[in-house]
Amino acid sequence: MAPAPERLKRRAEFLRVAARGRKAALPGVVLQALPREAGAPARLGFTVTRKVGNAVVRNRTRRRLKEGARLLLREMPVSGVDLVLIGRDATRARPFAALIDDLRQALRRVGVAP
């Protein structure tokens, strides 16, 4: 079993993934992925822009992304990659099963999952 993912917290880490990583945009989420050294635990970052709504809406959107990522990465563990999940306006209204499918498909598109 892969180790639990760590968190991306500093702005520079998010910018590095955005500049050099691969990107997959789906209706429920945008995923950016940047490979790291093999065997290193995956690191996750979550962000939701102010265009999505006020603080309450953004936090709810971020919580949905966190829970979706937690469930999906338990099912399909990944390592050696930095992942940034960007919430969209449709993230909060999207059915949770569809959001999980979006995350799964995004991981495949960026080449992290089979």
Secondary structure, DSSP 8 states (H G I E B T S, - for coil): -----EE--SHHHHHHHHHHSEEEE-SSEEEEEEE-STTSB-EEEEEE-GGG-SHHHHHHHHHHHHHHHHHHHHHS--BSEEEEEEE-TTTTTS-HHHHHHHHHHHHHHTTS--
